[in-house]
Amino acid sequence: MKTLVLVFHPNLEESRVNRAIAEGLEHSDDVIVRRMYDLYPDFKIDVAEEQKHLAAADRIILQFPFYWYSTPALLKQWQDDVLTYGWAFGSTGTQLHGKELLVSTTTGAVGYQRDGEVKYTVEELLRPLQATSNLIGTKYLRPFILNNALAISEEEINAYVEQFKQYITTDQELLGLYE
Ligand SMILES: Cc1cc2nc3c(=O)[nH]c(=O)nc-3n(C[C@H](O)[C@H](O)[C@H](O)COP(=O)(O)O)c2cc1C
């Protein structure tokens, strides 16, 4: 299985968790890691190159820190530019059909529950990506989420990277529409 990991972190130099994930996966077999902010610091995305990588992958992973209960801006730009009509959606837009899509994010906060500080779960806040997955015909795997990412120790980060490697190399369940 070919896995494509698109890492959208605006400042990987200062990142702890997302950087550890990128470094931990970079030399794995059948895994391609793309550091998107390094590739596109000016937000001018090479659409053909991105579509080529997507078309070659079986499992596509969007890895990012949670920003304003959403994604960093470049991931939104990437969606706008790369997931084009007639390629990713529309009657002839079937290039991504049947591939798996995994959203993996890290949050600074805790309290992502109805009775918590945020009031919504991370899965709920990620619905636009789930709806996008529905539109482009990918299988939306249960998101991989790390809360309280600023507070964890180096040891915990290493354990998390190992857990993530395990997660992305084995079969996973899909997330239900309203889970
Ligand atoms: C501009 C900005 C916005 C952020 N917004 C959120 C947020 O909405 N919710 C949250 O839990 N954490 C938020 N954070 C915290 C990041 O998610 C956290 O720093 C990151 O996941 C840690 O991962 P890293 O070690 O890879 O940088 C934000 C951080 C920044 C810089």
PDBQT file of the ligand as one rigid body, heavy atoms in Angstrom, charges set to zero:
ROOT
HETATM    1  C1  LIG A 201      -2.301  30.324  15.087  1.00  0.00    +0.000 C 
HETATM    2  C2  LIG A 201      -2.585  29.166  16.013  1.00  0.00    +0.000 A 
HETATM    3  C3  LIG A 201      -3.881  28.761  16.197  1.00  0.00    +0.000 A 
HETATM    4  C4  LIG A 201      -4.166  27.680  17.049  1.00  0.00    +0.000 A 
HETATM    5  N1  LIG A 201      -5.462  27.287  17.206  1.00  0.00    +0.000 NA
HETATM    6  C5  LIG A 201      -5.752  26.228  18.020  1.00  0.00    +0.000 A 
HETATM    7  C6  LIG A 201      -7.109  25.814  18.208  1.00  0.00    +0.000 A 
HETATM    8  O1  LIG A 201      -8.046  26.350  17.634  1.00  0.00    +0.000 OA
HETATM    9  N2  LIG A 201      -7.329  24.764  19.024  1.00  0.00    +0.000 N 
HETATM   10  C7  LIG A 201      -6.322  24.108  19.686  1.00  0.00    +0.000 A 
HETATM   11  O2  LIG A 201      -6.594  23.149  20.415  1.00  0.00    +0.000 OA
HETATM   12  N3  LIG A 201      -5.017  24.487  19.512  1.00  0.00    +0.000 NA
HETATM   13  C8  LIG A 201      -4.710  25.535  18.706  1.00  0.00    +0.000 A 
HETATM   14  N4  LIG A 201      -3.413  25.915  18.530  1.00  0.00    +0.000 N 
HETATM   15  C9  LIG A 201      -2.339  25.115  19.151  1.00  0.00    +0.000 C 
HETATM   16  C10 LIG A 201      -1.719  24.129  18.155  1.00  0.00    +0.000 C 
HETATM   17  O3  LIG A 201      -2.683  23.228  17.659  1.00  0.00    +0.000 OA
HETATM   18  C11 LIG A 201      -0.568  23.374  18.824  1.00  0.00    +0.000 C 
HETATM   19  O4  LIG A 201       0.413  24.325  19.125  1.00  0.00    +0.000 OA
HETATM   20  C12 LIG A 201       0.000  22.284  17.926  1.00  0.00    +0.000 C 
HETATM   21  O5  LIG A 201      -0.951  21.280  17.686  1.00  0.00    +0.000 OA
HETATM   22  C13 LIG A 201       1.227  21.645  18.572  1.00  0.00    +0.000 C 
HETATM   23  O6  LIG A 201       1.857  20.789  17.626  1.00  0.00    +0.000 OA
HETATM   24  P1  LIG A 201       3.371  21.004  17.176  1.00  0.00    +0.000 P 
HETATM   25  O7  LIG A 201       4.249  20.619  18.347  1.00  0.00    +0.000 OA
HETATM   26  O8  LIG A 201       3.589  20.110  16.012  1.00  0.00    +0.000 OA
HETATM   27  O9  LIG A 201       3.548  22.464  16.795  1.00  0.00    +0.000 OA
HETATM   28  C14 LIG A 201      -3.110  26.997  17.711  1.00  0.00    +0.000 A 
HETATM   29  C15 LIG A 201      -1.795  27.439  17.522  1.00  0.00    +0.000 A 
HETATM   30  C16 LIG A 201      -1.515  28.508  16.674  1.00  0.00    +0.000 A 
HETATM   31  C17 LIG A 201      -0.080  28.945  16.479  1.00  0.00    +0.000 C 
ENDROOT
TORSDOF 0
